[in-house]
Amino acid sequence: MKARHHSYWLMPCPDDHSLLQGIIKELAHRYDTPVFPPHLTLFAGPASPEGEASQILDTLQEKQIPESLVVTGLDATTRYTMTLFLRCQPVPELFALHDLIGKQAPPSEYLLDPHLSLLYADLPLSTKQGLAHELALPLRKIRFDRIRIVGHPSPVESQEDLSDFQDIAEREFHQDS
């Protein structure tokens, strides 16, 4: 049985969420893979004791949450959870937020690599890279308005693992995004 982890997701504002969700659904249909919400993982690690994860959200201030991130390109890797993704510009406030959450959460080896996945699939790397070259950037900048905490098995390696994701808590930060 896999260990349970918590991931802290920076969630796109409604307009950007809707556009990105449409792309994720289209790609999932095309490759018969799971649909998941668009998100940027800020931090991931062992699950916090009951209630502690949402307390971490309560310590965050709106000024600490990036309102938007510049998209620098489309990319692909061999990792299941980084099949095809939008790479985002690494900005200092994003790393400061990652560190702030990490200081309050159970210890983790998670390294922040700012990206927003569009597809999770077991495909040859050449196919993934071909998709990255084929698709046009859907956005030049992604706007964010909330953080969601999700519980899940770790590592995430399959559609079965994705079906075991559970929302733990969510907090809105930028109402005008």
C-alpha positions as CSV (number, residue, x, y, z in Angstrom):
1,M,0.0,0.0,0.0
2,K,1.3,3.4,-0.9
3,A,1.9,6.2,1.6
4,R,-0.6,9.1,1.7
5,H,0.7,12.5,0.8
6,H,-0.7,16.0,0.7
7,S,0.0,18.3,-2.2
8,Y,-0.6,22.1,-2.1
9,W,-1.9,23.3,-5.4
10,L,-1.9,26.8,-6.7
11,M,-5.2,26.9,-8.7
12,P,-5.9,29.1,-11.8
13,C,-8.6,31.7,-11.6
14,P,-12.0,30.8,-13.2
15,D,-11.3,32.0,-16.7
16,D,-7.9,30.4,-17.0
17,H,-9.1,27.3,-15.2
18,S,-11.9,26.9,-17.7
19,L,-9.5,27.2,-20.7
20,L,-6.9,24.9,-19.2
21,Q,-9.6,22.3,-18.1
22,G,-10.9,22.2,-21.7
23,I,-7.4,21.4,-23.0
24,I,-6.8,18.7,-20.3
25,K,-10.2,17.1,-21.2
26,E,-9.4,17.1,-24.9
27,L,-6.0,15.5,-24.4
28,A,-7.4,13.0,-22.0
29,H,-10.1,12.0,-24.5
30,R,-7.5,11.8,-27.3
31,Y,-5.2,9.5,-25.3
32,D,-7.8,7.8,-23.1
33,T,-6.2,9.1,-19.9
34,P,-7.6,10.7,-16.7
35,V,-9.0,14.2,-16.4
36,F,-7.6,16.2,-13.5
37,P,-8.0,19.9,-12.4
38,P,-5.4,22.3,-13.7
39,H,-2.9,23.2,-11.0
40,L,0.6,24.1,-10.1
41,T,2.1,22.0,-7.3
42,L,3.7,24.3,-4.7
43,F,4.6,21.6,-2.2
44,A,4.1,17.9,-1.7
45,G,5.0,15.6,1.1
46,P,3.8,13.2,3.8
47,A,0.2,13.8,4.9
48,S,-0.2,16.2,7.9
49,P,-2.2,15.0,10.9
50,E,-5.9,15.7,10.7
51,G,-6.7,19.4,10.5
52,E,-3.0,20.6,10.4
53,A,-2.9,21.0,6.6
54,S,-5.9,23.5,6.6
55,Q,-4.2,25.4,9.5
56,I,-1.2,25.9,7.2
57,L,-3.5,27.6,4.7
58,D,-4.8,29.9,7.5
59,T,-1.2,31.2,8.1
60,L,-0.8,32.4,4.5
61,Q,-1.4,36.0,3.6
62,E,-2.8,37.1,0.2
63,K,0.4,39.2,-0.5
64,Q,2.4,35.9,-0.4
65,I,0.4,34.3,-3.2
66,P,1.5,35.1,-6.7
67,E,-1.4,36.5,-8.7
68,S,0.0,35.3,-12.0
69,L,3.0,33.5,-13.5
70,V,4.4,33.9,-17.0
71,V,4.4,30.7,-19.2
72,T,7.8,30.2,-20.7
73,G,7.0,27.1,-22.9
74,L,5.5,23.7,-23.4
75,D,7.6,20.7,-22.3
76,A,7.5,16.9,-21.7
77,T,9.4,14.4,-19.5
78,T,9.4,10.7,-18.9
79,R,7.6,11.2,-15.5
80,Y,3.9,10.3,-15.5
81,T,2.9,13.5,-13.7
82,M,5.0,15.6,-16.1
83,T,3.9,14.0,-19.4
84,L,3.0,17.3,-21.1
85,F,3.1,20.6,-19.2
86,L,3.3,24.4,-19.3
87,R,6.6,25.5,-17.8
88,C,6.2,28.7,-15.7
89,Q,8.8,31.3,-14.9
90,P,10.4,30.6,-11.5
91,V,9.9,33.7,-9.5
92,P,11.2,34.4,-6.0
93,E,7.8,34.7,-4.3
94,L,6.9,31.2,-5.6
95,F,9.9,29.7,-3.9
96,A,9.3,31.8,-0.7
97,L,5.7,30.3,-0.6
98,H,7.1,26.8,-1.2
99,D,9.5,27.3,1.7
100,L,6.8,28.8,4.0
101,I,4.6,25.8,3.5
102,G,7.5,23.4,3.8
103,K,8.5,24.8,7.2
104,Q,5.0,24.0,8.6
105,A,4.3,20.7,6.9
106,P,5.9,17.3,7.7
107,P,9.5,17.1,6.2
108,S,9.6,16.4,2.5
109,E,12.2,16.1,-0.3
110,Y,9.9,17.9,-2.8
111,L,11.7,20.3,-5.1
112,L,9.6,23.0,-6.6
113,D,9.6,22.9,-10.5
114,P,7.0,25.4,-11.5
115,H,4.8,23.8,-14.2
116,L,1.1,23.1,-14.9
117,S,0.4,19.7,-16.4
118,L,-1.9,19.2,-19.3
119,L,-1.7,15.4,-19.6
120,Y,-0.8,12.4,-17.5
121,A,-0.1,9.4,-19.7
122,D,2.2,6.5,-20.2
123,L,3.5,7.4,-23.7
124,P,6.9,7.2,-25.4
125,L,9.0,10.3,-24.7
126,S,9.1,11.0,-28.4
127,T,5.3,11.1,-28.6
128,K,5.3,13.5,-25.6
129,Q,7.9,15.7,-27.1
130,G,6.0,15.7,-30.4
131,L,2.9,17.0,-28.6
132,A,5.0,19.7,-26.9
133,H,6.1,20.9,-30.4
134,E,2.6,20.5,-31.9
135,L,0.6,22.5,-29.5
136,A,0.5,26.2,-29.3
137,L,0.8,28.0,-25.9
138,P,-2.8,28.4,-24.7
139,L,-1.8,31.3,-22.4
140,R,1.2,33.6,-22.0
141,K,0.4,34.1,-18.3
142,I,-1.7,32.1,-15.8
143,R,-3.6,33.9,-13.2
144,F,-4.2,32.2,-9.8
145,D,-6.7,32.9,-7.1
146,R,-6.6,30.0,-4.5
147,I,-4.7,27.2,-3.0
148,R,-6.1,23.7,-2.7
149,I,-4.7,20.8,-0.6
150,V,-5.2,17.4,-2.0
151,G,-4.6,14.0,-0.4
152,H,-3.3,11.2,-2.6
153,P,-1.2,8.1,-2.8
154,S,2.5,8.5,-3.4
155,P,4.1,8.2,-5.8
156,V,1.4,9.0,-8.4
157,E,2.1,6.7,-11.3
158,S,-1.2,5.6,-12.8
159,Q,-4.9,6.4,-13.4
160,E,-5.7,4.3,-10.4
161,D,-3.6,6.6,-8.2
162,L,-5.4,9.6,-9.7
163,S,-8.8,8.1,-8.8
164,D,-7.7,8.2,-5.1
165,F,-7.2,12.0,-4.9
166,Q,-9.3,13.7,-2.2
167,D,-9.7,17.4,-1.6
168,I,-8.7,18.3,1.9
169,A,-9.1,22.1,2.0
170,E,-9.1,25.2,-0.2
171,R,-8.7,28.9,0.4
172,E,-9.3,31.7,-2.0
173,F,-6.9,34.6,-2.1
174,H,-7.3,36.9,-5.1
175,Q,-11.1,37.5,-5.6
176,D,-10.5,39.9,-8.5
177,S,-8.4,37.5,-10.7
